[in-house]
Amino acid sequence: MQISLENTFVRELAIHGDIAAVTDNDERTFDVKFDKVFSKDELSKEFTIKFKVKVSNTSEFTLSIVYDCIFITDSPINDEFKNSHFPNVNAPAIAYPYLRSYISFLTLNSGYEPAILPTINFTSFLQQSKEMNENSMI
């Protein structure tokens, strides 16, 4: 199966700043979540990785974004593919650098210190998510 990143799309964006409140004691926080979104159409050749990110430099700005990354395939997506490594690890790893670049560019061009998001190991990220889900079922 051939797969490619077709498009990226900012679904929601909010940035709130208070440049007057800037101090030397800036605390930066970062939270990222992502979901896979598949069409209910059995012949669909498209799926989306939906990132939800919150970034904060407490004395300068707070940013939240919903960022969709749309992938296309050359054949219909089946259950085997949905449960495979690609949409769970590879697709987010391919798409995430576009999101990082966008947030860095947006904050810099909005007059703030650029927010450089950390890299993410999506294999570890997936494993931690599985462990958290297993622990929450106990």
C-alpha positions as CSV (number, residue, x, y, z in Angstrom):
1,M,0.0,0.0,0.0
2,Q,1.3,3.4,-0.9
3,I,0.6,6.2,1.6
4,S,1.2,9.9,1.4
5,L,0.6,13.0,3.4
6,E,-1.9,14.9,1.3
7,N,-2.6,18.0,3.3
8,T,-2.4,19.7,6.7
9,F,-5.2,21.9,8.0
10,V,-5.6,24.1,11.1
11,R,-9.1,23.3,12.3
12,E,-9.0,25.5,15.5
13,L,-6.5,28.0,16.7
14,A,-6.4,30.3,19.7
15,I,-3.5,32.4,20.9
16,H,-3.7,34.8,23.8
17,G,-0.8,37.0,24.7
18,D,0.2,39.5,27.3
19,I,3.5,40.9,26.3
20,A,3.4,43.4,29.2
21,A,3.5,40.6,31.7
22,V,6.8,39.1,30.4
23,T,9.2,38.2,33.3
24,D,12.5,36.5,33.5
25,N,10.8,33.5,35.2
26,D,8.9,32.1,32.2
27,E,7.5,28.6,32.7
28,R,6.8,26.7,29.5
29,T,4.3,23.9,29.3
30,F,3.4,21.7,26.5
31,D,0.7,19.1,26.1
32,V,0.0,17.0,22.9
33,K,-2.7,14.5,22.1
34,F,-3.6,12.9,18.9
35,D,-6.3,10.7,17.5
36,K,-6.7,8.7,14.3
37,V,-9.9,9.5,12.3
38,F,-11.1,7.0,9.7
39,S,-14.1,7.3,7.4
40,K,-17.1,5.0,7.9
41,D,-17.0,4.4,4.1
42,E,-15.5,1.0,3.6
43,L,-14.0,2.2,0.3
44,S,-12.3,5.2,1.7
45,K,-8.7,5.8,0.9
46,E,-8.2,8.6,3.4
47,F,-7.5,9.0,7.1
48,T,-6.7,11.9,9.4
49,I,-4.3,12.3,12.3
50,K,-5.8,15.0,14.5
51,F,-3.4,16.7,16.9
52,K,-4.6,18.7,19.9
53,V,-1.8,20.8,21.3
54,K,-1.6,23.3,24.1
55,V,1.5,25.4,24.5
56,S,2.1,28.0,27.2
57,N,4.8,30.5,28.1
58,T,3.0,31.6,31.2
59,S,4.0,35.2,31.2
60,E,3.9,35.7,27.4
61,F,1.3,33.6,25.6
62,T,-1.0,30.6,25.6
63,L,-1.7,28.8,22.4
64,S,-4.1,25.9,21.6
65,I,-4.5,24.3,18.2
66,V,-6.4,21.4,16.6
67,Y,-4.3,20.4,13.6
68,D,-5.4,17.8,11.0
69,C,-3.0,15.9,8.8
70,I,-4.8,14.1,6.0
71,F,-3.2,11.0,4.5
72,I,-4.3,9.2,1.4
73,T,-3.6,5.6,0.3
74,D,-3.8,3.8,-3.0
75,S,-6.3,1.2,-1.8
76,P,-9.2,1.2,0.6
77,I,-8.4,1.2,4.3
78,N,-9.4,-2.0,6.1
79,D,-9.4,-3.0,9.8
80,E,-6.0,-4.6,9.5
81,F,-4.5,-1.3,8.4
82,K,-6.3,0.6,11.1
83,N,-4.7,-1.5,13.8
84,S,-1.3,-1.6,12.2
85,H,1.8,0.3,13.2
86,F,1.5,2.9,10.4
87,P,-1.5,5.0,11.6
88,N,-0.5,4.6,15.3
89,V,3.2,5.5,15.0
90,N,4.5,6.3,11.5
91,A,1.7,8.7,10.4
92,P,1.9,10.9,13.5
93,A,5.7,10.8,13.3
94,I,5.6,12.0,9.7
95,A,3.0,14.7,10.4
96,Y,4.3,16.1,13.7
97,P,7.3,18.1,12.2
98,Y,4.8,20.1,10.1
99,L,2.9,21.0,13.3
100,R,6.1,21.9,15.1
101,S,7.2,24.1,12.2
102,Y,3.8,25.8,12.1
103,I,3.7,26.6,15.8
104,S,7.3,27.9,15.8
105,F,6.6,30.1,12.7
106,L,3.2,31.3,14.1
107,T,4.6,32.4,17.5
108,L,7.7,34.0,16.0
109,N,5.6,36.0,13.4
110,S,3.1,36.9,16.1
111,G,5.8,38.8,18.0
112,Y,6.5,36.2,20.7
113,E,9.6,34.2,21.4
114,P,9.2,31.2,19.0
115,A,7.8,28.1,20.7
116,I,10.0,25.2,19.7
117,L,8.1,22.0,20.5
118,P,10.2,19.0,21.6
119,T,10.6,16.0,19.4
120,I,8.4,13.0,20.3
121,N,9.2,9.3,20.1
122,F,5.8,8.0,18.9
123,T,6.7,4.4,19.6
124,S,7.2,5.3,23.3
125,F,4.2,7.6,23.2
126,L,2.0,4.8,22.0
127,Q,3.4,2.4,24.7
128,Q,2.8,5.0,27.5
129,S,-0.8,5.5,26.2
130,K,-1.5,1.8,26.3
131,E,-0.1,1.5,29.8
132,M,-2.2,4.4,31.0
133,N,-5.3,2.8,29.5
134,E,-4.6,-0.5,31.0
135,N,-4.0,1.1,34.5
136,S,-7.3,3.1,34.2
137,M,-9.3,-0.2,33.6
138,I,-8.1,-1.7,36.9
